[in-house]
Each structure stands twice: as C-alpha cells, then as structure tokens.
C-alpha cells in the first residue's frame, strides 16, 4: 500500500452516490401514510357528505362589474384589503410598543423594568377576545366619541379624506378600525417585547464592557453597539410574529370590522356556500402568510450563512 491509497479511497467514497439513510426512508413512509390518509378522508367525505359543491357563485365576491361596466372589488377582496391594512398598521404599532417594552425590561431602573414586565404579563395572560371587547367598549364606544375624533374624521377636507380612505378604509368605519389597530397592536406588542428583550440579552456581556472601556455611555452603547447585533438575531422571530399578526387579525371580526373573516361569515349566512367560502378564505390567508413565512426562513438562513462566513474569515 502506498501513502496515496487512503486519499484515493476517500476520493472514491466522496464521488460515489450517497445511499438513502434509514431516516430518509422512514420520512418517506410517513409522508406516504399521511397522504394516503388524507386521500381516504377526502374520498369518504365526498361519498358520504350530502353537499353539492358550486363554485360558480364565488367569483362575483372577488370582483364584479357594476351597471356602467366598471370593475369593482367584491366583498371577499374588500376583506383582503382591510386585513392587509389592519395587519400593517397593527404590526407597526406592535413593533413600536414591543421595542419600548423590551428595552424597558432590560433597563437599569427598577421602575421601568416593572412597567415593561407588567404590560407583558397582563397582555400575555389575558384572553385576546376579552381585550377586544374591553377596548371596543372603552375606545370605540366611549373615548373616541368623547374626544370628538369621529366628528373630526368626518369633517376632513376632500384631499385628506381620499388619503385617509386609502390608508384606513371607509371613514364611517374609522373608529372601529382604530380600535382594532390599537387592540391588535397591544396584543402583538407584548410578544414582540419578549423577542426584543431576548435579543438584547443574547449579546455577550463583553460587548458592553468593551463599549464602556471606549468611553461610550449606556444609551450610546445600546444604540451603536448592542442593538445592531441584536437586530440580526431578532429579525427572523419578528418576521414570524408579523405572520401571527396577520392570522390574529381575524379575531377583530367579533366587533364587526369588515376584514376577511367577517366578510366570509356574512357571505356564508347569505349564500349557504360554507365549504366554498371558507376554502377560498383558507387559500387567501395562505397567500398572505406564506410569502412572509418564506421571507422569514430565507432571512434566517442568510443571516446564519453570513455568520458562518464571518467566523471562517476570523
């Protein structure tokens, strides 16, 4: 045997095709069983369920033409637009509240830590449905009317009215829409606060010590040193939390916000096409959330790859 023989054997092993591992065969068997079970359930449902599918009534709820031939958004598509507006505004508010509460929880002063902790504990241990009804009564039913905000919105100039309608939807629904934004933002902000707190605390203590040794104050260290590093670790869970915000927006249908779930409930009551309507709603929620989930996964892999490249370079 020569010294080159081990290298040749290693090269032969790496060039030969890899055989499937037992774990891979088990995964394939499980997938086949799950697929066969799902197909069996569908066939049994079609055979025994006395329901006649009729998709011909669905397209008019997406788009339709009025008397003068103009294309209009149907009730389902209008609900999608409302869901997108609600999720974006509530997500921004949740990010602001979550960042503030998360930084309060890692602050030096006991008062701020207690305030941030009380907010997180209160919201995370209270049913969202209770908070929805509570804020609907106090905000939409009492506070907004007492402050005259509904009258101020109704008296906006024409130019501002168009902008407000584009950003928040019909002006007549503005008080309820604001209530839904605030409530959903408060609920999601409590979970984002924990993400921010964990991200800041995950940065090594040596980073703080090095920044203090360079003469930076605590706020300067937090903004210039800690948060940029923590943000890389917080981005994937924050993106996933935004996906949860889109899904959780369905809960505001209980206070008659005309988002996607509320519009679906109204159509089911009017048409009795339960399976078709809810199947369409399922597909639309997937279309809204799947790109966000894939973006979160792509971002997580990209950050992990960049961290590995940095470690190799170091």
C-alpha positions as CSV (number, residue, x, y, z in Angstrom):
1,X,0.0,0.0,0.0
2,X,1.3,3.4,-0.8
3,X,0.6,6.7,1.0
4,X,-1.7,7.8,-1.8
5,X,-4.1,4.8,-1.3
6,X,-6.1,6.4,1.6
7,X,-6.6,9.6,-0.4
8,X,-7.8,7.6,-3.4
9,X,-10.2,5.6,-1.2
10,X,-11.5,8.8,0.4
11,X,-12.0,10.4,-3.1
12,X,-13.8,7.3,-4.3
13,X,-16.1,7.4,-1.3
14,X,-17.0,11.1,-1.9
15,X,-17.5,10.6,-5.6
16,X,-19.9,7.6,-5.2
17,X,-23.6,8.4,-5.0
18,X,-24.9,8.7,-1.4
19,X,-27.4,6.0,-0.5
20,X,-30.6,6.9,1.2
21,X,-30.4,6.7,5.0
22,X,-32.9,4.8,7.1
23,X,-34.2,8.1,8.5
24,X,-35.0,9.2,4.9
25,X,-36.9,6.0,4.2
26,X,-38.9,6.5,7.4
27,X,-39.7,10.1,6.4
28,X,-40.9,9.0,3.0
29,X,-43.0,6.2,4.5
30,X,-44.6,8.7,6.9
31,X,-45.4,11.1,4.1
32,X,-47.0,8.3,2.1
33,X,-49.1,7.3,5.0
34,X,-50.2,10.8,5.7
35,X,-51.0,11.4,2.0
36,X,-52.9,8.1,1.8
37,X,-54.9,9.0,5.0
38,X,-55.8,12.5,3.6
39,X,-56.9,11.0,0.3
40,X,-59.0,8.4,2.1
41,X,-60.7,11.1,4.2
42,X,-61.4,13.2,1.0
43,X,-62.9,10.2,-0.8
44,X,-65.0,9.3,2.2
45,X,-66.3,12.8,2.7
46,X,-67.2,13.1,-1.0
47,X,-69.1,9.8,-0.8
48,X,-71.0,10.3,2.4
49,X,-71.4,14.1,2.7
50,X,-74.7,15.3,1.2
51,X,-73.2,18.5,-0.1
52,X,-73.1,19.7,-3.7
53,X,-70.2,22.0,-4.5
54,X,-70.9,25.1,-6.5
55,X,-68.0,27.4,-7.2
56,X,-69.9,29.4,-9.8
57,X,-71.2,31.9,-7.1
58,X,-67.7,32.6,-5.8
59,X,-66.1,34.8,-8.5
60,X,-68.6,37.6,-8.0
61,X,-67.4,38.0,-4.4
62,X,-63.9,38.7,-5.6
63,X,-64.5,41.1,-8.5
64,X,-67.7,42.2,-10.3
65,X,-68.8,44.8,-12.9
66,X,-71.5,47.4,-12.0
67,X,-74.2,48.8,-14.3
68,X,-71.8,51.0,-16.2
69,X,-69.2,48.2,-16.8
70,X,-66.7,49.4,-14.1
71,X,-64.8,46.6,-12.3
72,X,-65.3,46.7,-8.5
73,X,-63.8,44.7,-5.7
74,X,-66.2,42.2,-4.2
75,X,-66.8,41.5,-0.6
76,X,-64.0,38.9,-0.2
77,X,-61.4,41.1,-2.0
78,X,-62.5,44.1,0.1
79,X,-62.0,42.0,3.2
80,X,-58.5,41.1,2.0
81,X,-57.6,44.8,1.6
82,X,-58.9,45.5,5.1
83,X,-56.9,42.6,6.5
84,X,-53.7,43.9,4.9
85,X,-54.3,47.5,6.2
86,X,-55.1,46.2,9.7
87,X,-52.1,43.9,9.8
88,X,-49.7,46.6,8.5
89,X,-50.8,49.3,11.0
90,X,-51.1,46.9,13.9
91,X,-47.7,45.4,13.1
92,X,-46.0,48.8,13.1
93,X,-47.7,49.7,16.4
94,X,-46.7,46.3,17.9
95,X,-43.1,46.8,16.8
96,X,-43.0,50.3,18.4
97,X,-44.7,49.1,21.7
98,X,-42.6,45.9,21.7
99,X,-39.3,47.7,21.2
100,X,-40.1,50.2,24.0
101,X,-41.3,47.5,26.4
102,X,-38.4,45.2,25.6
103,X,-35.9,47.9,26.3
104,X,-37.7,48.8,29.5
105,X,-37.4,45.2,30.6
106,X,-33.6,45.3,30.3
107,X,-33.2,48.8,31.8
108,X,-31.3,49.6,34.9
109,X,-34.1,51.3,36.8
110,X,-36.5,49.0,38.6
111,X,-39.5,51.2,37.9
112,X,-39.1,50.8,34.1
113,X,-38.5,47.1,34.4
114,X,-41.6,46.7,36.4
115,X,-43.7,48.7,33.9
116,X,-42.5,46.7,31.0
117,X,-43.0,43.4,32.8
118,X,-46.5,44.4,34.0
119,X,-47.5,45.2,30.4
120,X,-46.2,41.9,29.1
121,X,-47.6,39.8,31.9
122,X,-51.0,41.5,31.7
123,X,-51.5,41.1,28.0
124,X,-50.0,37.6,27.6
125,X,-52.2,36.2,30.5
126,X,-55.4,37.8,29.3
127,X,-57.6,36.2,26.6
128,X,-57.4,38.3,23.4
129,X,-61.1,38.1,22.9
130,X,-61.7,39.8,26.3
131,X,-59.2,42.5,25.4
132,X,-61.0,43.0,22.1
133,X,-64.4,43.6,23.7
134,X,-62.9,45.7,26.5
135,X,-61.1,48.1,24.2
136,X,-64.0,48.1,21.8
137,X,-66.3,49.4,24.6
138,X,-63.8,52.0,26.0
139,X,-62.1,53.2,22.8
140,X,-64.8,53.0,20.1
141,X,-67.8,53.4,22.4
142,X,-66.5,56.0,24.9
143,X,-63.1,57.6,24.4
144,X,-63.3,58.3,20.6
145,X,-66.7,59.9,20.9
146,X,-65.7,61.9,24.0
147,X,-62.7,63.3,22.2
148,X,-64.7,64.1,19.1
149,X,-62.4,62.1,16.8
150,X,-65.2,60.6,14.8
151,X,-66.5,64.1,14.1
152,X,-63.0,65.4,13.2
153,X,-62.6,62.5,10.7
154,X,-66.0,63.1,9.1
155,X,-65.1,66.8,8.6
156,X,-61.7,66.2,6.9
157,X,-61.0,68.1,3.7
158,X,-61.6,66.3,0.5
159,X,-57.9,65.7,-0.2
160,X,-57.3,64.3,3.2
161,X,-60.4,62.2,3.0
162,X,-59.0,60.4,0.0
163,X,-55.7,59.8,1.7
164,X,-57.4,58.6,4.9
165,X,-59.6,56.2,2.9
166,X,-56.6,54.8,1.1
167,X,-54.7,54.2,4.4
168,X,-57.5,53.2,6.7
169,X,-60.5,52.3,4.6
170,X,-64.1,53.9,4.7
171,X,-64.3,56.9,7.0
172,X,-67.5,55.7,8.5
173,X,-65.7,52.6,9.9
174,X,-62.7,54.6,11.1
175,X,-63.5,54.5,14.9
176,X,-63.8,50.7,14.9
177,X,-60.8,50.3,12.7
178,X,-58.7,52.4,15.1
179,X,-59.9,50.3,18.0
180,X,-58.9,47.1,16.1
181,X,-55.4,48.6,15.4
182,X,-54.8,49.6,19.0
183,X,-56.0,46.3,20.4
184,X,-54.2,44.1,18.0
185,X,-51.0,46.2,18.3
186,X,-51.1,45.9,22.1
187,X,-51.6,42.1,22.0
188,X,-48.8,41.5,19.5
189,X,-46.5,44.1,21.1
190,X,-46.4,42.0,24.3
191,X,-44.9,39.1,22.3
192,X,-42.5,41.3,20.4
193,X,-41.3,42.8,23.7
194,X,-40.1,39.4,24.7
195,X,-38.3,39.0,21.3
196,X,-36.6,42.3,21.8
197,X,-35.6,41.5,25.4
198,X,-34.2,38.2,24.5
199,X,-32.3,39.7,21.5
200,X,-30.7,42.3,23.7
201,X,-29.8,39.9,26.5
202,X,-28.3,37.5,24.0
203,X,-25.5,39.9,23.1
204,X,-22.4,39.0,25.1
205,X,-21.5,41.0,28.2
206,X,-18.1,41.6,26.8
207,X,-19.6,43.9,24.2
208,X,-21.0,46.2,26.9
209,X,-17.6,46.2,28.7
210,X,-15.7,47.0,25.6
211,X,-18.0,49.9,24.7
212,X,-17.8,51.2,28.3
213,X,-14.0,50.9,28.1
214,X,-14.1,53.1,24.9
215,X,-15.9,55.8,26.9
216,X,-19.4,55.2,25.5
217,X,-22.4,55.9,27.7
218,X,-25.1,53.2,28.3
219,X,-27.6,54.8,25.7
220,X,-24.7,55.1,23.2
221,X,-23.7,51.6,23.8
222,X,-27.2,50.3,23.4
223,X,-27.9,52.2,20.1
224,X,-24.5,51.9,18.5
225,X,-23.2,48.5,19.6
226,X,-25.9,46.3,21.2
227,X,-29.0,46.9,19.0
228,X,-27.2,46.4,15.7
229,X,-26.0,43.0,16.8
230,X,-29.3,42.1,18.5
231,X,-31.3,43.1,15.4
232,X,-29.7,40.3,13.4
233,X,-30.9,37.8,15.9
234,X,-34.4,39.4,16.3
235,X,-35.3,39.7,12.6
236,X,-36.4,36.1,11.9
237,X,-38.7,35.9,15.0
238,X,-40.0,39.4,14.5
239,X,-40.9,38.4,10.9
240,X,-42.7,35.3,12.2
241,X,-44.5,37.4,14.7
242,X,-45.8,39.6,11.9
243,X,-47.2,36.5,10.3
244,X,-49.0,35.8,13.6
245,X,-50.4,39.4,13.4
246,X,-52.0,38.7,10.0
247,X,-53.6,35.5,11.4
248,X,-54.7,37.1,14.6
249,X,-56.4,39.9,12.8
250,X,-59.3,37.5,12.2
251,X,-60.3,37.9,15.8
252,X,-61.5,41.5,15.3
253,X,-64.3,40.1,13.2
254,X,-66.2,39.8,16.6
255,X,-66.5,43.6,16.7
256,X,-67.8,43.8,13.1
257,X,-64.5,45.0,11.5
258,X,-65.1,44.1,7.8
259,X,-61.9,42.1,7.3
260,X,-61.6,38.8,5.5
261,X,-63.1,36.5,8.2
262,X,-66.1,38.9,8.9
263,X,-66.9,39.1,5.2
264,X,-66.7,35.3,4.9
265,X,-69.2,34.9,7.8
266,X,-71.6,37.4,6.1
267,X,-71.4,35.5,2.8
268,X,-71.9,32.1,4.4
269,X,-75.0,33.5,6.1
270,X,-76.3,34.9,2.8
271,X,-75.4,32.1,0.3
272,X,-75.1,28.9,2.5
273,X,-71.9,28.1,0.5
274,X,-69.9,27.3,3.6
275,X,-67.3,24.9,2.1
276,X,-66.6,27.1,-0.9
277,X,-66.3,30.4,1.0
278,X,-64.1,29.0,3.8
279,X,-61.9,27.1,1.4
280,X,-61.4,30.4,-0.5
281,X,-60.6,32.2,2.7
282,X,-58.1,29.5,3.6
283,X,-56.3,29.9,0.3
284,X,-56.3,33.7,0.7
285,X,-54.8,33.6,4.2
286,X,-52.2,31.2,2.9
287,X,-51.4,33.6,0.0
288,X,-51.0,36.4,2.5
289,X,-48.9,34.5,5.1
290,X,-46.8,32.1,3.0
291,X,-44.6,34.8,1.4
292,X,-43.9,36.3,4.9
293,X,-43.0,32.8,6.3
294,X,-40.7,32.1,3.3
295,X,-39.1,35.5,3.7
296,X,-38.5,34.8,7.4
297,X,-37.0,31.5,6.6
298,X,-34.8,33.0,3.8
299,X,-33.7,35.8,6.1
300,X,-32.8,33.3,8.9
301,X,-30.7,31.2,6.5
302,X,-29.0,34.2,5.0
303,X,-28.0,35.6,8.5
304,X,-26.8,32.1,9.6
305,X,-24.7,31.8,6.4
306,X,-23.2,35.3,6.9
307,X,-22.3,34.4,10.5
308,X,-20.5,31.3,9.3
309,X,-18.6,33.2,6.7
310,X,-17.6,35.8,9.3
311,X,-16.4,33.1,11.7
312,X,-14.3,31.5,8.9
313,X,-12.8,34.8,8.0
314,X,-11.9,35.5,11.6
